[in-house]
Amino acid sequence: MSRRNITVRSLLEMKSAGEKICVLTSYDASFTRMIEAAGIEVILVGDSLGMVIQGQESTLPVTLEEMIYHTRNVARGRECALLVADMPFMSYRSPSLAMESAGRLMKEGGAHMVKLEGGAAQLEAIRQLASQGIPVCGHLGLLPQSVHKLGGYRVQGREQRDATLIREDARLLQEAGVDMLVLECVPNQLAAQITAELSIPVIGIGAGPDCDGQVLVLYDMIGLNPNPPRFVKNFLHSGRNIQEALQAYADAVRSGEFPTAEHSFK
């Protein structure tokens, strides 16, 4: 069954229509073909590859060259999904470096959109990228590249002051030109508020059921992580094979069956 190419406009139309957006990470062509067969709209080449592929303790050691390599591999298996690539730690510490890094991820890697972490501190870089026609995905809440500053992988936005800051950062990112936003490990109510306030798609990971879509790390949702975060569900259970697990994930996101309270935070 043929599918249309997913674009930034496609995702906006899905948000407007109330259709849930399915996102998964991938790092190679083989898994990408299986993700495509499940009809998932967005594939994220995450710097999570540092942990799930390389065995690192965090995402921080991942280099731009490694991100380009894996993005290029995913692009070879991609057919219709929108391909998003993470900009690794310190690859966007200035607007000019952000332009160079994003340009390489798109020209050499084949990415359609780049993703970077952080709020107000990234506005200048985001404006520069947007002004050159580079689609950008923001990332707020738990920021894996700031894990040492945050004191670990902890839920963000539970205190009123922190929640207000995340909401304000979300508004500023949209005004600066981001086309999509990932919210990671924030309380359900905060994620719902931000999703309602923004006109761009908001994708949750550990952010409750009211976001416009959901993302998980591929290796987590097929049970390859022996100690998965609370917000992860293993879709390979119940005797499924990998292709069936990918389809079950897509179906659960679209129907609203995932995430549940078990995979969310108050």
C-alpha positions in Angstrom: 0.0 0.0 0.0 1.6 3.3 -1.1 2.1 6.1 1.3 2.7 9.8 0.7 5.9 11.5 1.7 5.7 13.0 5.2 6.7 16.6 5.4 6.6 19.4 8.0 3.2 20.4 6.5 1.9 16.9 6.8 2.6 17.0 10.5 0.9 20.3 10.9 -2.1 18.9 9.2 -2.1 15.9 11.5 -2.1 18.1 14.6 -4.9 20.2 13.2 -6.9 17.0 12.5 -6.2 15.5 15.9 -4.3 12.6 14.3 -1.5 11.2 16.5 2.0 11.3 15.1 4.2 8.2 15.5 7.9 8.7 15.9 10.7 6.1 16.5 14.5 6.2 16.6 16.5 4.3 14.1 20.2 4.0 13.4 20.5 1.7 10.3 18.8 0.9 7.0 17.4 -2.5 8.1 15.4 -1.3 11.0 14.4 1.7 9.0 12.7 -0.5 6.4 10.8 -2.2 9.1 9.7 1.1 10.6 8.6 2.3 7.2 6.5 -0.9 6.8 4.7 0.0 10.0 3.7 3.3 8.5 5.5 5.4 11.2 5.5 9.1 10.2 8.8 10.3 11.7 12.2 8.6 12.1 14.7 10.1 14.5 18.3 9.3 14.3 19.0 10.0 17.9 22.2 10.6 19.7 20.8 7.9 21.9 23.0 5.7 19.6 25.8 6.6 22.0 24.1 4.5 24.7 22.2 1.8 22.8 24.8 1.2 20.0 28.1 2.3 21.4 27.5 1.3 25.1 28.4 4.8 26.4 27.1 6.1 29.7 25.5 9.1 28.1 24.9 10.8 24.7 27.8 13.2 25.3 30.6 11.3 23.5 28.7 11.1 20.2 30.3 13.0 17.4 28.9 14.8 14.4 30.7 12.4 12.1 29.0 9.5 13.8 25.6 11.2 13.5 26.2 11.8 9.8 27.2 8.2 9.3 24.1 6.8 11.0 21.8 9.3 9.3 23.1 8.4 5.9 22.5 4.7 6.7 18.9 5.4 7.8 18.3 7.6 4.7 19.1 4.6 2.5 16.3 2.6 4.1 13.8 5.5 4.3 10.9 5.8 1.8 8.2 8.1 3.1 8.9 9.1 6.8 10.3 12.5 7.7 13.9 12.0 8.7 15.1 13.9 11.7 18.7 13.9 13.0 20.0 14.9 16.4 22.7 17.6 16.6 25.2 16.1 19.0 26.6 17.8 22.1 28.6 21.0 21.4 27.8 20.9 17.7 25.5 24.0 17.9 27.3 26.1 20.6 27.2 29.1 18.2 24.9 30.1 15.4 27.7 29.7 12.8 28.6 26.2 14.1 24.9 25.2 14.2 24.6 26.2 10.5 27.7 24.2 9.6 26.6 21.1 11.6 23.0 21.2 10.3 24.2 21.7 6.8 26.3 18.6 7.0 23.6 16.5 8.5 21.3 17.5 5.6 23.8 17.4 2.7 25.9 14.4 3.8 23.5 12.6 5.9 20.2 13.2 4.1 18.3 14.6 7.1 15.1 16.5 6.5 15.1 18.2 9.9 17.6 18.7 12.7 16.9 18.5 16.4 18.7 20.4 19.2 18.2 20.6 23.0 17.5 23.6 25.1 15.4 26.8 25.4 16.2 30.5 25.4 19.9 29.9 25.1 19.4 28.3 21.6 17.1 31.0 20.1 19.8 32.8 18.1 21.0 29.5 16.5 17.4 28.5 15.8 16.6 31.8 14.1 19.7 31.5 12.0 18.8 27.9 10.9 15.2 28.8 10.2 16.2 31.9 8.2 18.1 29.5 5.9 15.2 27.2 5.4 16.4 24.4 7.7 13.6 22.7 9.6 14.3 22.5 13.3 12.9 20.4 16.1 13.3 21.7 19.6 13.7 19.6 22.8 12.6 20.6 26.3 12.2 19.0 29.7 14.8 16.4 30.4 17.8 17.2 28.2 20.1 14.2 27.9 23.0 16.4 26.8 22.7 18.4 30.1 22.5 15.3 32.3 25.4 16.4 34.5 23.9 19.9 35.0 20.5 18.4 35.8 21.9 16.0 38.3 20.7 12.8 36.4 17.8 11.6 34.4 15.0 13.2 36.4 11.5 14.4 35.7 11.5 18.2 34.9 8.8 20.8 35.5 7.2 19.5 38.7 7.9 22.8 40.6 5.8 25.7 39.4 8.8 27.9 38.7 10.3 25.1 36.5 7.0 24.5 34.7 6.6 28.1 33.9 10.1 28.3 32.5 9.5 25.3 30.3 6.2 26.8 29.0 7.9 30.1 28.3 10.8 28.3 26.5 8.3 26.4 24.4 6.7 29.6 23.3 10.0 31.3 22.5 11.2 28.3 20.5 8.1 28.4 18.4 8.5 32.1 17.8 12.1 31.6 16.8 11.1 29.2 14.1 11.1 25.6 15.3 8.7 23.3 13.4 8.3 20.6 16.0 9.0 20.1 19.7 9.9 17.1 21.8 8.9 17.2 25.5 10.8 14.6 27.6 9.9 13.5 31.1 7.6 16.3 32.1 4.3 16.0 34.1 1.1 15.1 32.0 -0.6 18.4 32.8 2.3 20.5 31.8 2.7 18.7 28.5 -1.0 19.0 27.8 -0.9 22.8 28.4 2.1 23.2 26.1 0.5 21.1 23.4 -2.6 23.2 23.5 -0.8 26.5 23.5 1.5 25.7 20.5 0.5 25.6 16.9 3.4 23.3 16.0 3.3 19.5 16.7 4.5 18.5 20.2 5.9 15.0 20.5 6.1 13.4 24.0 8.4 10.9 25.6 7.4 10.3 29.1 5.1 13.3 28.8 1.7 11.8 29.0 -1.1 11.0 26.4 -2.1 14.5 25.4 0.8 15.4 23.2 0.3 15.4 19.4 2.4 12.3 19.1 4.9 10.0 20.8 8.5 8.9 20.4 10.4 6.0 21.9 13.9 4.7 21.5 13.6 1.7 19.2 15.9 -0.6 21.3 13.8 0.2 24.4 10.4 -0.6 22.9 11.6 -4.0 21.6 13.1 -4.9 25.0 16.8 -4.7 24.3 17.4 -2.4 27.3 17.5 -4.4 30.5 16.7 -1.3 32.6 14.3 0.8 30.5 12.9 4.1 31.8 9.4 4.1 33.4 7.8 5.6 30.3 8.8 2.7 28.0 6.6 -0.1 27.1 8.0 -3.3 25.6 5.9 -4.0 22.5 7.8 -7.2 21.7 6.0 -9.0 24.6 3.1 -11.5 23.9 5.0 -13.5 21.4 5.2 -10.8 18.7 8.1 -10.6 16.2 9.8 -7.3 15.7 7.6 -6.2 12.7 4.5 -7.0 14.7 5.9 -5.0 17.7 6.5 -2.0 15.5 3.0 -2.2 14.2 1.6 -2.6 17.7 3.4 0.5 18.8 2.1 2.6 15.9 -1.5 1.3 16.5 -1.3 2.0 20.2 -0.1 5.6 19.6 -2.8 6.3 17.0 -5.6 4.8 19.2 -4.5 6.6 22.3 -3.8 3.3 24.1 -0.2 4.4 24.7 1.0 6.0 26.8 -1.1 5.1 29.9 -0.7 6.4 33.5 1.9 3.7 34.0 4.2 5.3 31.4 3.6 8.9 32.5 4.4 11.3 35.4 2.2 13.6 37.6 
